[in-house]
Amino acid sequence: MIDTAIDAHELNRASWNEAVVAHNSHKVDQDGFFRNKGSTLYPEEIGLLGNLAGLKVCHLQCNAGQDTLSLVTRLGAENPTGVDISDNAIEFATKLAKDSGIHATFVRADVFEYFDTTVANQFDIVFVSYGTVNWLTDIDRWGRGVHKILKPGGRIVFIDFHPVCYIFNQDMVHEYPYASAGQPIHESDGVSDYVAYSNTGGEVMPNLKYQEGVQDFRNPNASVEFCWGLSDIIGSLIKAGLHLNHFKEYPYSNFFRPYKDMTSEHVEEGPRWRSTGPMLPLMYSICASKP
């Protein structure tokens, strides 16, 4: 039984700690990749973020830090801050930064805890990318936290998988609600090895090579997700006082394969997936600024 937001997030922390190990077992020579100025960013977020030189950047729910380090190698960020709840993710990210010779700061914290304890008005850019708010118990608290840590004139750049993408199971059968008003969706199998499942035949992220790694991963820890609709997510930012500057939907999914029946595209910028059935919005992006 999940009684509090802390309980749900801590359950997910344990599940992610297991999954992070499996995920990174599939990614070849990551420190060498980043030492050679590699980047795991896609054109969508590159275009939205722009040149980050001289800007103070926070990457919320940064996972194992690959995209955080790419903010440095690709966009010129200087010592970005990555925040994630998973101990193993932050341990991996910290070591990867050191081994790659890239200056970045990683913080192990629940995102709500981070909002409550960090200094207000400190970041020019808050970056949130791929598989994020569906793990959070309170979307309005998230919006308020983003507003708090942004400087006046700062902005959030958000890109994620579309809420419509999440209503179907892997067989593309409607199984989950579009929006659940904060009610938890329990997943007894926990966080999956979606890296192995999404492998397109040699590349797992832009230019980052795939290897077999952990096989037949089974997560011993359950997880809890939350279905937030577009009005919930955009509304949380507007209610917090941010001004919406950009919204866009995309009919493909970068690196993540949500359904079995999909076609992979090996575009120059990295692997992505399209549905072979009806055209659906599979990703979306938002930019909003703090007055």
BALOBA-1460 file (C-alpha; in Angstrom, 3 decimals):
// residues 291
<rec num="1" residu="m" x="0.000" y="0.000" z="0.000"/>
<rec num="2" residu="i" x="1.362" y="3.408" z="-1.000"/>
<rec num="3" residu="d" x="0.509" y="5.935" z="1.713"/>
<rec num="4" residu="t" x="2.578" y="8.991" z="0.843"/>
<rec num="5" residu="a" x="4.513" y="10.606" z="-1.962"/>
<rec num="6" residu="i" x="7.711" y="9.618" z="-0.171"/>
<rec num="7" residu="d" x="6.632" y="5.965" z="-0.113"/>
<rec num="8" residu="a" x="5.933" y="5.978" z="-3.865"/>
<rec num="9" residu="h" x="9.151" y="7.743" z="-4.755"/>
<rec num="10" residu="e" x="11.215" y="5.474" z="-2.484"/>
<rec num="11" residu="l" x="9.651" y="2.413" z="-4.097"/>
<rec num="12" residu="n" x="10.694" y="3.789" z="-7.473"/>
<rec num="13" residu="r" x="14.155" y="4.592" z="-6.137"/>
<rec num="14" residu="a" x="14.721" y="0.910" z="-5.334"/>
<rec num="15" residu="s" x="13.364" y="-0.204" z="-8.705"/>
<rec num="16" residu="w" x="15.494" y="2.287" z="-10.629"/>
<rec num="17" residu="n" x="18.591" y="1.259" z="-8.672"/>
<rec num="18" residu="e" x="18.234" y="-2.216" z="-10.167"/>
<rec num="19" residu="a" x="17.343" y="-1.051" z="-13.684"/>
<rec num="20" residu="v" x="20.215" y="1.428" z="-14.019"/>
<rec num="21" residu="v" x="22.757" y="-1.383" z="-13.754"/>
<rec num="22" residu="a" x="21.066" y="-3.353" z="-16.541"/>
<rec num="23" residu="h" x="20.632" y="-0.293" z="-18.758"/>
<rec num="24" residu="n" x="24.272" y="0.729" z="-18.611"/>
<rec num="25" residu="s" x="25.504" y="-2.807" z="-19.199"/>
<rec num="26" residu="h" x="24.350" y="-2.391" z="-22.814"/>
<rec num="27" residu="k" x="26.233" y="0.846" z="-23.578"/>
<rec num="28" residu="v" x="29.747" y="0.440" z="-24.965"/>
<rec num="29" residu="d" x="32.779" y="2.456" z="-23.749"/>
<rec num="30" residu="q" x="30.829" y="5.426" z="-22.430"/>
<rec num="31" residu="d" x="33.792" y="7.242" z="-20.906"/>
<rec num="32" residu="g" x="35.667" y="7.022" z="-24.217"/>
<rec num="33" residu="f" x="32.551" y="8.195" z="-26.040"/>
<rec num="34" residu="f" x="32.315" y="11.342" z="-23.931"/>
<rec num="35" residu="r" x="36.082" y="11.975" z="-23.875"/>
<rec num="36" residu="n" x="35.768" y="12.210" z="-27.652"/>
<rec num="37" residu="k" x="33.012" y="14.846" z="-27.306"/>
<rec num="38" residu="g" x="30.181" y="12.392" z="-27.947"/>
<rec num="39" residu="s" x="26.585" y="13.488" z="-27.372"/>
<rec num="40" residu="t" x="23.373" y="11.572" z="-26.691"/>
<rec num="41" residu="l" x="21.141" y="14.570" z="-27.382"/>
<rec num="42" residu="y" x="18.634" y="14.532" z="-30.244"/>
<rec num="43" residu="p" x="17.966" y="17.429" z="-32.655"/>
<rec num="44" residu="e" x="14.662" y="18.235" z="-30.926"/>
<rec num="45" residu="e" x="16.210" y="19.178" z="-27.581"/>
<rec num="46" residu="i" x="19.359" y="20.625" z="-29.177"/>
<rec num="47" residu="g" x="17.225" y="23.108" z="-31.099"/>
<rec num="48" residu="l" x="15.182" y="24.044" z="-28.045"/>
<rec num="49" residu="l" x="18.147" y="24.427" z="-25.693"/>
<rec num="50" residu="g" x="20.501" y="26.335" z="-27.981"/>
<rec num="51" residu="n" x="23.983" y="27.458" z="-26.951"/>
<rec num="52" residu="l" x="24.388" y="27.015" z="-23.184"/>
<rec num="53" residu="a" x="27.772" y="28.714" z="-22.778"/>
<rec num="54" residu="g" x="27.732" y="31.000" z="-19.757"/>
<rec num="55" residu="l" x="24.355" y="29.744" z="-18.518"/>
<rec num="56" residu="k" x="23.649" y="27.915" z="-15.270"/>
<rec num="57" residu="v" x="21.815" y="24.677" z="-16.116"/>
<rec num="58" residu="c" x="19.941" y="22.100" z="-14.024"/>
<rec num="59" residu="h" x="18.959" y="18.723" z="-15.491"/>
<rec num="60" residu="l" x="16.158" y="17.250" z="-13.372"/>
<rec num="61" residu="q" x="15.687" y="13.457" z="-13.206"/>
<rec num="62" residu="c" x="18.936" y="13.090" z="-15.100"/>
<rec num="63" residu="n" x="19.198" y="9.285" z="-14.757"/>
<rec num="64" residu="a" x="22.817" y="8.135" z="-15.244"/>
<rec num="65" residu="g" x="23.964" y="11.486" z="-16.580"/>
<rec num="66" residu="q" x="24.575" y="10.860" z="-20.277"/>
<rec num="67" residu="d" x="22.354" y="13.712" z="-21.454"/>
<rec num="68" residu="t" x="23.739" y="15.947" z="-18.696"/>
<rec num="69" residu="l" x="27.299" y="15.426" z="-19.933"/>
<rec num="70" residu="s" x="26.081" y="15.994" z="-23.486"/>
<rec num="71" residu="l" x="24.965" y="19.480" z="-22.459"/>
<rec num="72" residu="v" x="28.685" y="20.155" z="-22.045"/>
<rec num="73" residu="t" x="30.091" y="18.303" z="-25.056"/>
<rec num="74" residu="r" x="27.414" y="19.408" z="-27.541"/>
<rec num="75" residu="l" x="26.057" y="22.726" z="-26.280"/>
<rec num="76" residu="g" x="28.860" y="24.263" z="-24.240"/>
<rec num="77" residu="a" x="27.305" y="24.148" z="-20.771"/>
<rec num="78" residu="e" x="29.703" y="24.717" z="-17.886"/>
<rec num="79" residu="n" x="29.330" y="22.459" z="-14.844"/>
<rec num="80" residu="p" x="25.616" y="21.597" z="-15.231"/>
<rec num="81" residu="t" x="23.827" y="20.135" z="-12.219"/>
<rec num="82" residu="g" x="22.133" y="16.758" z="-12.650"/>
<rec num="83" residu="v" x="19.589" y="15.573" z="-10.078"/>
<rec num="84" residu="d" x="18.180" y="12.057" z="-9.741"/>
<rec num="85" residu="i" x="16.601" y="9.891" z="-7.050"/>
<rec num="86" residu="s" x="18.556" y="6.739" z="-7.934"/>
<rec num="87" residu="d" x="21.720" y="6.092" z="-5.930"/>
<rec num="88" residu="n" x="23.165" y="3.884" z="-8.656"/>
<rec num="89" residu="a" x="22.367" y="6.424" z="-11.361"/>
<rec num="90" residu="i" x="24.147" y="9.241" z="-9.549"/>
<rec num="91" residu="e" x="27.096" y="7.022" z="-8.625"/>
<rec num="92" residu="f" x="27.430" y="6.002" z="-12.275"/>
<rec num="93" residu="a" x="27.040" y="9.592" z="-13.529"/>
<rec num="94" residu="t" x="29.645" y="10.938" z="-11.111"/>
<rec num="95" residu="k" x="32.186" y="8.299" z="-12.135"/>
<rec num="96" residu="l" x="31.396" y="8.763" z="-15.836"/>
<rec num="97" residu="a" x="32.002" y="12.509" z="-15.556"/>
<rec num="98" residu="k" x="35.321" y="11.936" z="-13.777"/>
<rec num="99" residu="d" x="36.485" y="9.250" z="-16.212"/>
<rec num="100" residu="s" x="35.445" y="11.394" z="-19.179"/>
<rec num="101" residu="g" x="37.141" y="14.525" z="-17.873"/>
<rec num="102" residu="i" x="33.882" y="16.493" z="-17.976"/>
<rec num="103" residu="h" x="32.991" y="18.986" z="-15.259"/>
<rec num="104" residu="a" x="29.437" y="18.339" z="-14.000"/>
<rec num="105" residu="t" x="27.826" y="18.147" z="-10.564"/>
<rec num="106" residu="f" x="25.462" y="15.295" z="-9.700"/>
<rec num="107" residu="v" x="23.069" y="15.325" z="-6.738"/>
<rec num="108" residu="r" x="21.285" y="12.283" z="-5.334"/>
<rec num="109" residu="a" x="17.881" y="13.583" z="-4.278"/>
<rec num="110" residu="d" x="14.167" y="13.122" z="-4.695"/>
<rec num="111" residu="v" x="13.176" y="15.949" z="-7.016"/>
<rec num="112" residu="f" x="10.683" y="17.358" z="-4.481"/>
<rec num="113" residu="e" x="13.330" y="17.211" z="-1.758"/>
<rec num="114" residu="y" x="15.680" y="19.057" z="-4.083"/>
<rec num="115" residu="f" x="13.110" y="21.773" z="-4.729"/>
<rec num="116" residu="d" x="12.547" y="22.198" z="-0.978"/>
<rec num="117" residu="t" x="16.217" y="22.440" z="-0.014"/>
<rec num="118" residu="t" x="18.015" y="24.161" z="-2.890"/>
<rec num="119" residu="v" x="18.410" y="27.888" z="-3.419"/>
<rec num="120" residu="a" x="15.668" y="29.745" z="-5.296"/>
<rec num="121" residu="n" x="16.239" y="31.788" z="-8.464"/>
<rec num="122" residu="q" x="19.538" y="30.127" z="-9.398"/>
<rec num="123" residu="f" x="19.201" y="28.491" z="-12.851"/>
<rec num="124" residu="d" x="18.962" y="30.014" z="-16.323"/>
<rec num="125" residu="i" x="17.788" y="26.693" z="-17.783"/>
<rec num="126" residu="v" x="15.938" y="23.759" z="-16.245"/>
<rec num="127" residu="f" x="16.125" y="20.786" z="-18.604"/>
<rec num="128" residu="v" x="13.735" y="17.819" z="-18.229"/>
<rec num="129" residu="s" x="14.029" y="14.962" z="-20.710"/>
<rec num="130" residu="y" x="12.414" y="11.614" z="-21.516"/>
<rec num="131" residu="g" x="10.525" y="9.537" z="-18.954"/>
<rec num="132" residu="t" x="10.192" y="12.015" z="-16.103"/>
<rec num="133" residu="v" x="6.888" y="13.333" z="-14.756"/>
<rec num="134" residu="n" x="5.174" y="9.930" z="-14.986"/>
<rec num="135" residu="w" x="7.206" y="8.990" z="-11.882"/>
<rec num="136" residu="l" x="5.982" y="11.945" z="-9.811"/>
<rec num="137" residu="t" x="3.082" y="11.949" z="-7.359"/>
<rec num="138" residu="d" x="2.160" y="15.654" z="-7.572"/>
<rec num="139" residu="i" x="2.429" y="17.510" z="-10.858"/>
<rec num="140" residu="d" x="1.528" y="20.916" z="-9.400"/>
<rec num="141" residu="r" x="4.294" y="20.588" z="-6.812"/>
<rec num="142" residu="w" x="6.652" y="19.883" z="-9.699"/>
<rec num="143" residu="g" x="5.548" y="23.038" z="-11.527"/>
<rec num="144" residu="r" x="6.039" y="25.154" z="-8.412"/>
<rec num="145" residu="g" x="9.486" y="23.663" z="-7.890"/>
<rec num="146" residu="v" x="10.579" y="24.440" z="-11.436"/>
<rec num="147" residu="h" x="9.378" y="28.015" z="-10.986"/>
<rec num="148" residu="k" x="11.260" y="28.322" z="-7.693"/>
<rec num="149" residu="i" x="14.688" y="27.304" z="-8.981"/>
<rec num="150" residu="l" x="14.559" y="29.308" z="-12.227"/>
<rec num="151" residu="k" x="15.998" y="32.797" z="-12.293"/>
<rec num="152" residu="p" x="13.705" y="35.574" z="-13.517"/>
<rec num="153" residu="g" x="14.025" y="35.346" z="-17.292"/>
<rec num="154" residu="g" x="15.051" y="31.697" z="-17.049"/>
<rec num="155" residu="r" x="13.188" y="28.928" z="-18.821"/>
<rec num="156" residu="i" x="12.316" y="25.256" z="-18.690"/>
<rec num="157" residu="v" x="13.026" y="23.069" z="-21.719"/>
<rec num="158" residu="f" x="10.955" y="19.902" z="-21.432"/>
<rec num="159" residu="i" x="10.771" y="16.956" z="-23.847"/>
<rec num="160" residu="d" x="9.115" y="13.649" z="-23.055"/>
<rec num="161" residu="f" x="7.017" y="10.796" z="-24.304"/>
<rec num="162" residu="h" x="3.414" y="11.781" z="-24.965"/>
<rec num="163" residu="p" x="0.645" y="10.846" z="-22.493"/>
<rec num="164" residu="v" x="-1.152" y="9.172" z="-25.419"/>
<rec num="165" residu="c" x="1.911" y="6.956" z="-25.872"/>
<rec num="166" residu="y" x="1.429" y="5.600" z="-22.351"/>
<rec num="167" residu="i" x="-2.224" y="4.533" z="-22.585"/>
<rec num="168" residu="f" x="-1.369" y="1.377" z="-24.573"/>
<rec num="169" residu="n" x="0.559" y="-1.695" z="-23.506"/>
<rec num="170" residu="q" x="3.346" y="-3.166" z="-25.666"/>
<rec num="171" residu="d" x="0.765" y="-4.981" z="-27.807"/>
<rec num="172" residu="m" x="-0.876" y="-1.593" z="-28.429"/>
<rec num="173" residu="v" x="-3.983" y="-2.599" z="-26.484"/>
<rec num="174" residu="h" x="-5.582" y="0.201" z="-24.473"/>
<rec num="175" residu="e" x="-4.728" y="-0.616" z="-20.847"/>
<rec num="176" residu="y" x="-3.958" y="2.582" z="-18.931"/>
<rec num="177" residu="p" x="-5.817" y="5.878" z="-18.355"/>
<rec num="178" residu="y" x="-4.817" y="9.027" z="-20.197"/>
<rec num="179" residu="a" x="-4.848" y="10.891" z="-16.891"/>
<rec num="180" residu="s" x="-5.336" y="9.382" z="-13.444"/>
<rec num="181" residu="a" x="-5.679" y="12.510" z="-11.259"/>
<rec num="182" residu="g" x="-2.676" y="11.468" z="-9.195"/>
<rec num="183" residu="q" x="-3.852" y="7.916" z="-8.584"/>
<rec num="184" residu="p" x="-0.951" y="5.438" z="-8.742"/>
<rec num="185" residu="i" x="-0.536" y="2.801" z="-11.420"/>
<rec num="186" residu="h" x="1.213" y="-0.160" z="-9.798"/>
<rec num="187" residu="e" x="3.721" y="-2.129" z="-11.876"/>
<rec num="188" residu="s" x="4.722" y="-5.344" z="-10.123"/>
<rec num="189" residu="d" x="7.505" y="-5.950" z="-12.677"/>
<rec num="190" residu="g" x="9.157" y="-2.632" z="-11.845"/>
<rec num="191" residu="v" x="11.308" y="-0.569" z="-14.185"/>
<rec num="192" residu="s" x="12.086" y="-2.665" z="-17.257"/>
<rec num="193" residu="d" x="15.239" y="-3.063" z="-19.301"/>
<rec num="194" residu="y" x="13.839" y="-0.834" z="-22.027"/>
<rec num="195" residu="v" x="17.360" y="-0.273" z="-23.355"/>
<rec num="196" residu="a" x="17.617" y="-3.902" z="-24.461"/>
<rec num="197" residu="y" x="14.022" y="-3.912" z="-25.700"/>
<rec num="198" residu="s" x="14.544" y="-0.719" z="-27.717"/>
<rec num="199" residu="n" x="17.831" y="-1.780" z="-29.324"/>
<rec num="200" residu="t" x="17.659" y="-1.032" z="-33.046"/>
<rec num="201" residu="g" x="20.440" y="-3.400" z="-34.027"/>
<rec num="202" residu="g" x="23.633" y="-1.776" z="-32.859"/>
<rec num="203" residu="e" x="22.807" y="1.710" z="-31.584"/>
<rec num="204" residu="v" x="21.027" y="2.494" z="-28.336"/>
<rec num="205" residu="m" x="21.338" y="6.300" z="-28.297"/>
<rec num="206" residu="p" x="22.788" y="8.737" z="-30.859"/>
<rec num="207" residu="n" x="26.167" y="7.233" z="-31.863"/>
<rec num="208" residu="l" x="26.396" y="5.192" z="-28.641"/>
<rec num="209" residu="k" x="26.929" y="1.541" z="-29.501"/>
<rec num="210" residu="y" x="24.947" y="-1.369" z="-28.053"/>
<rec num="211" residu="q" x="26.265" y="-4.582" z="-26.518"/>
<rec num="212" residu="e" x="24.371" y="-7.547" z="-25.091"/>
<rec num="213" residu="g" x="25.185" y="-6.892" z="-21.422"/>
<rec num="214" residu="v" x="22.711" y="-8.153" z="-18.825"/>
<rec num="215" residu="q" x="20.362" y="-10.743" z="-20.325"/>
<rec num="216" residu="d" x="16.747" y="-11.527" z="-19.386"/>
<rec num="217" residu="f" x="16.635" y="-8.795" z="-16.744"/>
<rec num="218" residu="r" x="13.926" y="-9.168" z="-14.103"/>
<rec num="219" residu="n" x="13.524" y="-6.324" z="-11.646"/>
<rec num="220" residu="p" x="12.976" y="-7.595" z="-8.078"/>
<rec num="221" residu="n" x="11.431" y="-4.275" z="-7.041"/>
<rec num="222" residu="a" x="8.007" y="-3.028" z="-8.101"/>
<rec num="223" residu="s" x="7.389" y="0.540" z="-9.259"/>
<rec num="224" residu="v" x="4.582" y="3.091" z="-9.300"/>
<rec num="225" residu="e" x="3.749" y="5.468" z="-12.143"/>
<rec num="226" residu="f" x="1.294" y="8.333" z="-12.523"/>
<rec num="227" residu="c" x="-0.658" y="9.289" z="-15.631"/>
<rec num="228" residu="w" x="-0.607" y="13.047" z="-16.165"/>
<rec num="229" residu="g" x="-2.398" y="14.534" z="-19.168"/>
<rec num="230" residu="l" x="-1.148" y="17.475" z="-21.195"/>
<rec num="231" residu="s" x="-3.462" y="19.881" z="-19.385"/>
<rec num="232" residu="d" x="-2.063" y="18.665" z="-16.044"/>
<rec num="233" residu="i" x="1.551" y="19.176" z="-17.121"/>
<rec num="234" residu="i" x="1.176" y="22.454" z="-18.993"/>
<rec num="235" residu="g" x="-1.298" y="23.676" z="-16.381"/>
<rec num="236" residu="s" x="1.167" y="23.046" z="-13.556"/>
<rec num="237" residu="l" x="3.693" y="25.377" z="-15.163"/>
<rec num="238" residu="i" x="1.135" y="28.080" z="-15.917"/>
<rec num="239" residu="k" x="-0.370" y="27.912" z="-12.410"/>
<rec num="240" residu="a" x="3.121" y="28.257" z="-10.968"/>
<rec num="241" residu="g" x="3.541" y="31.535" z="-12.854"/>
<rec num="242" residu="l" x="5.529" y="30.500" z="-15.922"/>
<rec num="243" residu="h" x="4.668" y="31.756" z="-19.415"/>
<rec num="244" residu="l" x="4.213" y="29.124" z="-22.112"/>
<rec num="245" residu="n" x="6.445" y="29.862" z="-25.127"/>
<rec num="246" residu="h" x="6.432" y="26.616" z="-27.104"/>
<rec num="247" residu="f" x="4.481" y="23.378" z="-27.492"/>
<rec num="248" residu="k" x="4.981" y="20.719" z="-30.160"/>
<rec num="249" residu="e" x="4.001" y="17.066" z="-30.736"/>
<rec num="250" residu="y" x="6.016" y="14.473" z="-32.677"/>
<rec num="251" residu="p" x="4.784" y="11.279" z="-34.439"/>
<rec num="252" residu="y" x="7.879" y="9.275" z="-33.470"/>
<rec num="253" residu="s" x="9.783" y="8.199" z="-30.374"/>
<rec num="254" residu="n" x="13.476" y="8.898" z="-29.874"/>
<rec num="255" residu="f" x="15.377" y="5.724" z="-28.804"/>
<rec num="256" residu="f" x="12.474" y="4.283" z="-26.715"/>
<rec num="257" residu="r" x="10.316" y="1.572" z="-28.322"/>
<rec num="258" residu="p" x="6.891" y="1.696" z="-26.612"/>
<rec num="259" residu="y" x="5.213" y="-1.032" z="-28.713"/>
<rec num="260" residu="k" x="6.238" y="-4.300" z="-30.329"/>
<rec num="261" residu="d" x="4.873" y="-3.434" z="-33.774"/>
<rec num="262" residu="m" x="7.035" y="-0.459" z="-34.728"/>
<rec num="263" residu="t" x="9.450" y="0.529" z="-37.468"/>
<rec num="264" residu="s" x="12.926" y="1.734" z="-36.537"/>
<rec num="265" residu="e" x="14.620" y="4.585" z="-38.368"/>
<rec num="266" residu="h" x="18.376" y="4.977" z="-38.350"/>
<rec num="267" residu="v" x="18.455" y="8.708" z="-38.948"/>
<rec num="268" residu="e" x="21.761" y="10.556" z="-38.771"/>
<rec num="269" residu="e" x="20.924" y="12.010" z="-35.375"/>
<rec num="270" residu="g" x="20.175" y="8.628" z="-33.752"/>
<rec num="271" residu="p" x="17.672" y="5.767" z="-33.607"/>
<rec num="272" residu="r" x="13.950" y="6.446" z="-33.354"/>
<rec num="273" residu="w" x="10.692" y="4.510" z="-33.703"/>
<rec num="274" residu="r" x="7.405" y="5.030" z="-35.559"/>
<rec num="275" residu="s" x="4.126" y="3.165" z="-35.146"/>
<rec num="276" residu="t" x="3.115" y="0.912" z="-38.033"/>
<rec num="277" residu="g" x="-0.539" y="1.542" z="-37.150"/>
<rec num="278" residu="p" x="-2.397" y="4.848" z="-36.752"/>
<rec num="279" residu="m" x="-0.198" y="7.931" z="-36.555"/>
<rec num="280" residu="l" x="-0.078" y="8.920" z="-32.901"/>
<rec num="281" residu="p" x="1.753" y="11.668" z="-31.038"/>
<rec num="282" residu="l" x="4.565" y="9.773" z="-29.305"/>
<rec num="283" residu="m" x="6.576" y="12.715" z="-27.957"/>
<rec num="284" residu="y" x="6.010" y="16.362" z="-27.137"/>
<rec num="285" residu="s" x="8.052" y="19.367" z="-26.073"/>
<rec num="286" residu="i" x="7.333" y="22.418" z="-23.951"/>
<rec num="287" residu="c" x="9.250" y="25.604" z="-23.257"/>
<rec num="288" residu="a" x="8.100" y="28.074" z="-20.616"/>
<rec num="289" residu="s" x="9.787" y="31.109" z="-19.097"/>
<rec num="290" residu="k" x="9.779" y="32.818" z="-15.717"/>
<rec num="291" residu="p" x="8.889" y="36.521" z="-15.910"/>
